[in-house]
Amino acid sequence: MEGKQNPLRGRGASDNPVNRFEGNYIDYDVDEETGEKPSPKTQLIRDDTKTIITYNKSEDISFNASINPYRGCEHGCIYCYARPFHEYLGYSSGLDFESKIVVKYDAPELLRKELSSPKWNPQVIAMSGVTDVYQPLERKLELTRGCLEVMAEFRNPAGLITKNHLITRDIDILCELNDYNCVSVTISVTTLDKDLTGVMEPRTSRPNRRLDAIRQLADAGIPVGVNVAPIIPGLTDHECAEILEKASAAGASFANYIILRLPYKVKDMFQEWLGQHYPERKRKVLRKILDIRDGKLNSYEWKERMKGKGNFSKQISDLFKVQTKRLGLNEKKRYLSTDHFKKSTGTQLKLF
């Protein structure tokens, strides 16, 4: 039976909600000495899928094709809209999502095979369209780096979005892609408060490290921008202008924002998290979310689900437009090129 749980150190969720398809509740054992639930250790589960490129038909998403070597995300962001995807695998959207990571160990080889196919139509491939390709496991497994090496072989454009400073490790490959106008990077910044980050996005890079990633990428000449996301009404919305200011100073040339989304069980976990960490703000936050979601905690409507609606949503939109214009962000629309795409000979290009 589900009940109120105490926060777990290093994890965003504190529990495993029932899988909406299977109706199962998978509890974690309580430590006999402390009486507390220990934070579960991360488990890696092999994914033997035969394809790596996925396609979407969403009207409010700018890319059609995406890849990700990982399903589930150890970053543990409590608000993550991708959590419910784990339920399709038979797991929970709670602790399972951030501790049971399904890994496509053959991702680079699968990508090379698909880009070599006569059926492949060269186009931008998004990386981190759902979960973060630079989550902590990537430091050891290097599957994202392997996929980038394949993209460089074919000179196929890639758009990356991450919250992790680890992306700076791959600046060498990103520079090679940039030589052919084949790469763009977005760093997500939710808040500048490191303490809030620590409990809301426990295993992500702290805000100063994300700004440093922007700085390093910009210094290397790589097109980089900031995604102020998600903006959480009543909790982080007041930081929007300062985040844009600091990202611009670090070298960001473009910016976007997304309003908090709370699909399925995520809305329940987020409310519990608010009660655990910010009980004094809970009513205010929920009231403002209801205001931008037409009396609900989530919206599934195209366009509206990303930006919200109503007066408060318009205030955020207006503020964003004023600040990006003042800072010179989004002045030039940049399109990634497929003009240099070439079939690989099977031998990787030397990376400089």
N, C-alpha and C positions, 0 to 999 in steps of 0.2 A: 504493500500500500504506500502511495506517495504521501509525503508530509513535508513540513517545513524543515529545511536543512541549514546547517551553518556553512559559511563560506569555506571553500577549500583553497589553501595556499597554492598559488601558481596555476589555478584553473579559473575559467570564467563561470562555468556552470557549477552548481553544487549538487546536482542530482541527474537522474536519467528519466525524463518524462516518458509516458507510454508511447510506443510507436503507433502512429495513427492508422497504419495498415494492419498491424498484427495484434494490437491490443496487449502487448507484453510490457511489463515493467521489470527492468533488470537492475536490481539493487546491488550496491557494493557493500562488502562486509565491513562491519564496525570493528575497530581495533578494541580488543578485550581490555587493554590496560587503560587507554585514554577515554574510551567510550565514543570516540569520534571516527568519522569515515576518513581514511587516509586518501590523499590524492592519488588516483590510479596512475600506474606507470603507462607510458605510451607503448602501444603495440603496433607493429607493422604487419599488414596483411597483404599478401601478393595479389595483384590484379593481373590476370592473364588475358586481358582483352586483346583483340587482334587489330584494333584501330585506335588512333590517338586524336585525330581531328574530329571535333564535334561542331555541329551547326545549330544556330538558333534563328528563330523567325520573329523575335520580339521587335515591336515597332519602336521602342524607346531605347534600344541598345545599338550602338554605332558600328558594331562588327558582326560579321556573319559566321566566321570560323574562329575556333579557339582550341587551345590545347592546355592540358594540365597533367603533370605526372602524379598528382596527389588528389585523393578524395578524402574529405575531412581536413581539419586544419588545427595544428597544435597551438596556433596563436591564441585560441580560446576566447575571441571577442564575444562577449555575452549577447550582443545584438545581431550577430551575423545572420543575414538573410539566407545564407547557404546551408544552415544547420538542417533544415527539413529534408534536404537532398539525401542525407545519411539514412533516412527512414526507408528509402527505396532499396537500400542494401540490407535491410533487416535490423538495423541498429537504431539507437535513440538519437535524437537531435541534441541531447544534453551532453553529459560527460563523454559518451561514446564518440561524438563528433570530434572532440578535441583530443581523444586518447586512443582511438582505434583508427589509424590512418591507413587507407588502402593505397598501395603504391604500385605504379606501373613501371616496373624496373626496366622494361624494354622500350620505354618512351622514345629515346633518341633513334633507335633502330626502326621503330614503327613509323616515326615521322619521316625518316629518310625514304622508307618504302613508299609512303603516300605522296611525298613530293616528287618522287621519281615516276609516278604513274602518269600515263598519257591523259588520264581523266582529270588530273589536278589543274585547276584554273588558278594561276597565281593571284594571290590576294593577301591582304593584311591578316595575319593570325594574331589573335589576342592571347596573351598569357596572363593568367590570374583572373579570368572572367568570372569564376566562382570562388574557389579557395586560393590562397596565396601561394604562388610558385616558389617564393623565397621563405617559406616557413622554416623553423629551426632545423628540421630533418635535412633540408637541402644542403646545409653546410657539409655534411658527411656524404650524402648520396650523390650530389652533383648531377642530378637528372635534368634540372632546368638548364644548367650550364651545357650539358650534352645536347639538349634540344637547340639551344642558341648556336652551338657549333654547327649543327645541321642547317639551321637557317642561314648561317654565314656561307656555308658551302653553296647553297642554292641562291643566295642573295634574295631570299624571300622576306618581305617586310614583316616586322613584328611590333606589336604594341604591348608594353608591359605596365602592370600596375601592382604596387606592393606597399607594405608598411614596414619592410625590413631593410635595414642598412646593408644586409648581406649582398644586395644587388651590386654594390660598389666592387665586390670581388670580380665581377664579370665585365668591368669597364673595357678591358682589352677587346672582347668580342663585340660589345656594343659599339665601340669605335669603328670596328671593321664594317659592321652593318651600316653605320652612319655614313661611311664613305660613299655608299650607294643610295643614300636617302631612304634607308630601310628600317629605321627604328625610332620609336618614341617611348618615353618613360613617364609614368605618372606616379608620384609618391602621395599616398593617402595620409592626411593628418587630421585626426579627429579632435584633438585637444592639445594644448600646450602644457597642461597640468600633468606632471609626471606621476603624481600620486593617483590621480584619477585613471591615468593610463594603466597603472600597475594593477588595479582591480577590475577594470573594464576590458582591457586588452592585455592580459597578464604576460604573454610570451612574445609580444611584439617589441620592436625597437622603441625606445623612449623618444619623445618629441624632438629633443635636441639632436639625436642621432638621425632622425628622418630629415631634419633640416640640413644636416651635414651631408647626407646622401644627395640631396638636391644640389648642394654646393659642389660636391665632387663631380657629379654628372655634368653639371653646367660648365665647370672648369675644363672638362674633357671635350666640350663642344657637343655633347649629346642633348638633343631637344628634351627638356624635362619640364613637367608642370606639377601642379598640386591639385589634389582632390580633397576638398573639405568635406569629409564624409566619414560616417553619417553625421549630419547636424542633428543634435538631440535637443528638441525644444525644452527650454527650462533647465537645461543642464550644460550644454556647450554652445548654444546659439550665440551667446554674447562674445564668443571668441572668434567668430568668423572673420571680422575685419583684421584682427591682429595676426591670425594665421596667414591670411593673404599677404599682409605686410611683410612678415618674416620670410615667407616662401619666396616672395618677389626679391627681397634683399639677398636671398641665398642663390638666386639665379633662375627661378621658375619663370617661364615665358607664357604659360597658359594656365587656366584654372577652371575647375568645375566644382559642383557641389551636389550632394544627394541628401534628401531628408531621410531620417530614420524609417526603416521598414521593419515590421514585426509580423511576419507570416506564421501561421499555425502555432506550434508550441513556443516559438520564440517570444511571443507576447507574454506568455505566462512566466517564462524564465526571466525575462527582463523585469517584469513587475516584482518578482521575488528578489532579484538582484538589487533593485532600488530599495526595497524594504530592508535588505541586509546592510547596504553600504550608505545609502542616502535617504533614510526614512523621512527626514524633515523636508525633503524636496519631492517626495513621491507624488503627492497630490497635485502639485504644481506641474510636474513633468507630464503626468498622465492627462491632466486637463488640457494642456497645450497640444498634446498629440491628438486628443479627441477633436480639438478645434480644427486642426489641419487635415483630419481624416473624416470629416463630415460625421462626427459622433462615434466613430469606430477607432480601433487601435491600429488598423491596417487597411490598406486599399490595394486591390489587384488590378485596377484600371490602368491601361497604357497611359504614359505621360504622367498622370496624376500620382502614380505610386512612387515616382522618383522625387517629385517636387512638392506634393501636397496641394491643398487648395485653401481658399479663405483668406482673411485679412492678415493673419500672422504669417502665412506662407508667402503672401505678396510682400510683406515687409522684408523677409529674408531675401527674396528675389531682387527687390529694389536695392537693398544694401549691397548685395553681391555685384550687381551691375555697376553701381557707383564706384565701389572699391576697385574692381578690375579695370575700369576705365581710368581711374586716377593713377593706378600703378602701371598702366600700359600692358596689362595682361590681355591675352586673346586678341591682340591687334592684327596678327597675321594668321590666316588659316593655312595650316601646313598639311599637305597630303603626302603620305608615304608612297614610294614608287615601286612598281613591279617591272619597270623598263629593263632592269639589269638581271632579271631572273634567268637562271640557266640551270639546266639539268646537271646534276653532280656526276663526276667521273668515278665516284666511289672513293676518291682520295681527298681527305680534308685539306682545305687551304691552310697554309701556314698562318697562324694568328700572330699579329704584331702587338 
